[in-house]
């Protein structure tokens, strides 16, 4: 039951009511409501205490056989915290509890005065030092209790007791009081014991950290070692294959394995990606596509004179499909100077200077043909891959540009186009790093180009043979990187910013093949003395070779039995096996001699 004068005391710690105290007499009191509603028992400021709901929480008074209190949240927007923890439903409320109305909202402490014996404060969790002080407190308390018991054993309980009672009490043996030195010694031992426990715990944590770090380091070293072993094994296998081929070649044409390795180290893998641009606007050019049924076909425009041209446009209206005019491909090349000068094909290093090979690349045979300035008239035509005006088109020669939505030319006549390498990189045999290269020049007579890489290392190079030293039936060696050959791949892992990244890296190793010179080139500008007839070769001024070659071999060196370059591989026949064509080294010398009467 409640004693007369018992009251609830609320001490506000923050909010608009900070440093204020609210007191409520318990007589007849059943609940205390908290909120911004003016009718609340404890009403908070409507503007300043915006974390508090209108009806936020309620404190209920239970006064049956014993007095106790409960607090409940009234579905407030920000919740009610009791001693830092959000409550759900109705929970017990004890003196000295801290109530917070919403995270960061007003706080107050709850108390009852005078405090009933049946209503203690909440037990608080103590840290390590708190436990130590509590232990010391218990020791002192126990000591004082023993001393008080000893004193009571020699003092009469009341004045009314007689001498017999006094004698009995005096004759009862009492406990010996504990001195101050004993208390200090016990306190010191207790603190020393607690300190030892903490030191042992810290040592255990340190040992676990060292073990965990060691395990992570060992795992990283193990993964790195495995990757290195895999890369070394692949490189060794590629080296064995190359040595086996070199041995066979040395027996056939006289080049030793050491010669083959030296020549192969100067043969490089080239990756190129280019895009065609309009010179007047400096904007990229696209091939318009149209959808016929479920198939996307290239669009073409028939001019007034009947000529069929590509529907090229600068605009991409995103309602149709457009293919950028350009290509992503790879080829071969070889070093001719220790300063980083490299020779390759023109169509490898500057694809816009050669015939655009989109028909075989995309396997196009049909197209959607529109009549100029007649967007509603178009037909699907077959065998567009046989139309010479389309297949013989060289991008740098220019072309017509049309609107993106209808076959209307945006200007009169042919526009001037130019190509740009978005990517041109060189990779040396046995390495994982590609090096940026620059296009220096291209031949206007043959499929030859010169590029350059910057290198702080003096590079291995190949020597050029004499112009007129090649004979029909002569044995030759071809080095390069055909796509059909076996590749060496390394899976590389790296840790960047705490994340383990994995990527596949290509490690180039040149393929070595042998063959013969099957046919000599047709002399250019050769005229019959009598009939005035000019003769020329259908593949240009090239050697015809009887040798295996495939896509990716383009630009690779063709070597004679002494290891000197007699030609660059240029074309591979798609209709016959072991038939390829190579540009004579004479065109290389012309390309390397930009100044008249200068030696290459």
Secondary structure as UniProt FT lines:
FT   TURN            4..5
FT   STRAND          7..12
FT   TURN            16..19
FT   STRAND          21..25
FT   TURN            27..28
FT   STRAND          31..35
FT   TURN            38..39
FT   STRAND          42..43
FT   TURN            46..48
FT   TURN            50..51
FT   STRAND          57..63
FT   STRAND          67..73
FT   STRAND          80..82
FT   TURN            83..84
FT   STRAND          85..86
FT   STRAND          90..93
FT   TURN            95..96
FT   STRAND          98..101
FT   TURN            103..104
FT   STRAND          107..113
FT   TURN            117..118
FT   HELIX           128..153
FT   TURN            159..160
FT   HELIX           163..171
FT   HELIX           180..253
FT   HELIX           257..265
FT   STRAND          267..278
FT   TURN            279..282
FT   STRAND          283..284
FT   STRAND          286..292
FT   TURN            293..294
FT   STRAND          295..302
FT   TURN            304..305
FT   STRAND          308..310
FT   STRAND          312..313
FT   STRAND          321..324
FT   STRAND          326..335
FT   TURN            338..339
FT   STRAND          341..344
FT   HELIX           346..349
FT   HELIX           351..353
FT   HELIX           358..362
FT   STRAND          366..371
FT   TURN            372..373
FT   STRAND          374..382
FT   HELIX           384..386
FT   HELIX           388..391
FT   HELIX           395..397
FT   STRAND          401..402
FT   STRAND          417..427
FT   TURN            429..430
FT   STRAND          435..442
FT   STRAND          449..453
FT   TURN            467..468
FT   TURN            472..473
FT   STRAND          475..480
FT   TURN            483..484
FT   STRAND          488..496
FT   TURN            497..498
FT   STRAND          499..507
FT   STRAND          511..519
FT   TURN            524..525
FT   STRAND          526..527
FT   TURN            529..531
FT   STRAND          534..535
FT   TURN            538..539
FT   STRAND          542..546
FT   TURN            551..552
FT   TURN            554..555
FT   STRAND          557..559
FT   TURN            561..562
FT   STRAND          565..572
FT   TURN            577..578
FT   STRAND          579..584
FT   HELIX           585..591
FT   TURN            596..597
//
